[in-house]
């Protein structure tokens, strides 16, 4: 039954919106690309979306979710044309802790809303694992321009995997980009700016709605049925 549900409803799981400003190398974050076990979406609003129908078997009854730590170890900085490299985008240990806490807090709050899912503290207790990798950050302006008063908007590209905890297999992989009015909060996470939490809150709410749809527990009449094709 789950396999029949996935094509029609899964697009909303990772509906992040926006588009990448420049070319991003997503090869390391999308091992499913080119894998014949995964179908690829033709009309998803994600940049890339891959679905493994076999690994999702039994997922209709999954309720226990483990949120894995976000992977922020290899973020690409896609600078505006003409900008130099650097600008202090490296994430230190303190900033990593702030980022991890923001993601865990907002994802947990969103996924457990109205008891939709039970967020567990140990991987061994989970039916599903959500794994998030920050792939790239796209500032619209250089640091010098932002400091001089330019708008601080930009975008962030992420890879989100929904994993079958029992088998360890990826059920769904999405690569997509989300816009924000203040991308520079990621340049200095020690300020603990609420904008960071807002970004993760948005992703968490999208995942909650999408997984509910995947399981047949939510209906969005405006959602276009997804078309999947072999790679």
C-alpha positions, 0 to 999 in steps of 0.5 A: 500500500505504501508503495502506491502512496509514495508517487502521489504524495511524497513531493510535499515531504521535502518541499523547501522551495527556492532555487540554487543561484549557481552550480552546486556539486551534489554528487557526494550528497546524492549517491542514489543518482544513477542507482537503478534501485531508485526512481527519479521524480519528473515533476517534483518541486525539489531540485532532485528527488529519488524514491526507493519503492522496495526499501519503504515497505511497511513504512505506513505504520512507522511512528518512531523517528530518530533525528540524526545530527546534521552533517555540516562538515563539508559545506560549499560556499557559492559566492556571488560572481566577482567575490573572493573566497573565505569571508569566515564561513567555517563553522567552529565547534561552538557554532556546530553545537548551536546549529545541532541544537536548533535543528534538533529542537525545531525538527522535534517540535514539528514532527511531534506536533499533535502526536504525529510522530514520537521523536526518540533519543536513540537510533535503536528505538526508531522506525525511521531516521532523518539525516540532513546534510547542509550541502551549500550556502549561497549568499547574495552579496559578499561580506563587504557588501553586506556590511555596507548595507546590502541586503543579506538574503541568500539560500541554503541547499540541503540533502535530506534522507528518510531512512528505514531504521531496520534495514538502513536503506534510504527510502527517499532522498531530496536535494533542494534549496531554501531561500532566507532573508538573512543568510549571514546568520550562518556566518556567525552562528554564535549570535544564536539568531532566531532566523536559524531556528525559523529555517529548521522550523520550516523544514521540520513542518514540511517533513511532518506534512510529507511523511503523513501524506506518505503514510496516508494520514494526511490529504492535500488536494492541491498536491499534484501527483508525482511522476516517477521514472526509472533512472 
